[in-house]
Amino acid sequence: MKRLMMLVAMVVAVALLAASPALAQDEPAVVADAKAKTATAGGAKAEADCTDEVIEAKAGGVVAKAPCKPAPPPPPKAAPAPPPPKAAPAPKAAPAPAPPPPPKAAPAPPPPKAKALPPTGGSSVASLFAFGAGALLVGGGFLARRFIR
């Protein structure tokens, strides 16, 4: 029982060791402000305010600038039009003849042929190597377990 617990502890230790770089990374602060038209993520900053007719984005030592046109001013509000004068009601006309029956609907077009997905490159040798490495790892674990007994 002690050996099994030691084996489990070693597996957990190796898993934590492998995952430590991912756990040590800081969460980048991502802030987007719609009113100020800015966004920041870590050291990157983007400003979309078009007051000087240039949009600017900075990330590390790289600066990107793009021209922009300021938004056009809103159109002036027009005075409301006076309501049209009321006309006298028109006399009732004779009922219209019944409309002709609608024409027969055309037959439905045949369904489109199913398009094939683009090729993904097939099976690569790298996946076979990864599968073999995993099998060797599991087999080595079984072999080490047998030696410990």
Phi and psi in degrees as a GROMACS rama.xvg file:
@    title "Ramachandran Plot"
@    xaxis  label "Phi"
@    yaxis  label "Psi"
@TYPE xy
-65.1305  -37.3465  LYS-2
-66.3997  -40.3498  ARG-3
-63.3234  -42.7855  LEU-4
-65.0076  -37.5242  MET-5
-66.9395  -39.3843  MET-6
-63.5756  -43.7608  LEU-7
-63.9945  -41.1836  VAL-8
-63.8656  -38.2945  ALA-9
-67.7049  -39.9158  MET-10
-63.3075  -43.0359  VAL-11
-64.7175  -40.4212  VAL-12
-63.3725  -42.2123  ALA-13
-66.2732  -40.1524  VAL-14
-64.3232  -41.5961  ALA-15
-66.9265  -37.0139  LEU-16
-64.0293  -40.9816  LEU-17
-69.7913  -31.4334  ALA-18
-91.006  -4.18597  ALA-19
-63.4037  -36.3568  SER-20
-62.3557  -37.1714  PRO-21
-71.2825  -34.0689  ALA-22
-75.4417  -24.8453  LEU-23
-81.3182  -12.3775  ALA-24
-72.6072  139.996  GLN-25
-81.7826  148.514  ASP-26
-73.5661  122.439  GLU-27
-70.7346  138.657  PRO-28
-76.3892  117.129  ALA-29
-108.491  118.569  VAL-30
-131.024  128.316  VAL-31
-125.963  126.38  ALA-32
-117.808  112.499  ASP-33
-72.9871  -32.7944  ALA-34
-71.2977  -41.7346  LYS-35
-85.8857  -8.97849  ALA-36
56.7226  48.6333  LYS-37
-131.676  156.948  THR-38
-145.324  136.901  ALA-39
-130.833  143.971  THR-40
-146.648  107.163  ALA-41
65.0086  -120.924  GLY-42
-95.394  -1.46581  GLY-43
-89.0234  143.658  ALA-44
-141.292  138.198  LYS-45
-133.138  134.805  ALA-46
-120.54  126.382  GLU-47
-109.177  16.1994  ALA-48
-77.3943  125.82  ASP-49
-101.971  38.4286  CYS-50
-73.687  -36.7641  THR-51
-103.091  20.0254  ASP-52
62.2484  26.6283  GLU-53
-141.646  131.642  VAL-54
-99.8344  134.332  ILE-55
-127.853  139.13  GLU-56
-134.176  137.484  ALA-57
-127.004  134.521  LYS-58
-145.043  110.355  ALA-59
66.1623  -124.994  GLY-60
-97.697  7.21794  GLY-61
-99.9154  131.424  VAL-62
-120.515  129.149  VAL-63
-117.915  131.942  ALA-64
-127.193  142.51  LYS-65
-139.21  138.91  ALA-66
-73.6082  152.54  PRO-67
-145.959  159.198  CYS-68
-105.378  133.357  LYS-69
-65.6411  154.803  PRO-70
-65.1081  140.833  ALA-71
-68.1946  150.899  PRO-72
-66.4876  151.942  PRO-73
-66.3987  146.939  PRO-74
-67.0444  148.714  PRO-75
-66.6397  148.964  PRO-76
-76.4189  132.455  LYS-77
-88.0111  151.358  ALA-78
-67.9051  142.924  ALA-79
-64.727  139.882  PRO-80
-73.8568  144.816  ALA-81
-67.2038  149.665  PRO-82
-66.029  144.766  PRO-83
-67.7243  150.008  PRO-84
-67.8462  148.314  PRO-85
-77.4967  132.085  LYS-86
-94.8601  158.505  ALA-87
-69.9177  145.792  ALA-88
-63.3804  138.896  PRO-89
-77.8163  150.747  ALA-90
-69.3654  151.493  PRO-91
-68.849  135.004  LYS-92
-92.6918  165.027  ALA-93
-67.5503  147.256  ALA-94
-60.9358  141.889  PRO-95
-75.5033  150.958  ALA-96
-66.886  157.279  PRO-97
-63.19  138.801  ALA-98
-68.8948  152.15  PRO-99
-66.9004  155.43  PRO-100
-63.0192  147.408  PRO-101
-66.991  148.629  PRO-102
-68.725  157.649  PRO-103
-66.5588  141.629  LYS-104
-70.1115  144.977  ALA-105
-70.0078  151.453  ALA-106
-64.059  149.47  PRO-107
-65.5043  140.75  ALA-108
-68.5725  152.812  PRO-109
-64.956  150.228  PRO-110
-64.1563  145.801  PRO-111
-67.5784  152.105  PRO-112
-68.4019  140.286  LYS-113
-68.8444  129.362  ALA-114
-84.1384  141.58  LYS-115
-80.7663  147.303  ALA-116
-71.2181  152.402  LEU-117
-66.6797  152.826  PRO-118
-67.038  144.559  PRO-119
-99.9443  1.98589  THR-120
99.4138  -1.1509  GLY-121
71.2142  -167.566  GLY-122
-82.6654  134.738  SER-123
-101.857  165.496  SER-124
-70.3859  -29.0378  VAL-125
-62.0396  -38.7733  ALA-126
-66.8707  -35.1477  SER-127
-67.264  -39.9516  LEU-128
-62.7189  -40.8967  PHE-129
-64.3983  -41.5786  ALA-130
-63.4455  -42.6691  PHE-131
-64.4381  -39.7273  GLY-132
-64.005  -40.6606  ALA-133
-64.0464  -40.8334  GLY-134
-64.8519  -40.4449  ALA-135
-65.7719  -36.9823  LEU-136
-63.811  -46.0918  LEU-137
-66.1112  -44.1424  VAL-138
-62.8835  -39.2251  GLY-139
-64.6451  -35.1125  GLY-140
-65.0736  -41.8015  GLY-141
-64.9438  -39.3095  PHE-142
-66.4668  -42.425  LEU-143
-63.9219  -37.003  ALA-144
-64.3306  -38.3093  ARG-145
-68.4322  -37.6746  ARG-146
-67.6949  -34.319  PHE-147
-68.3361  -32.6467  ILE-148
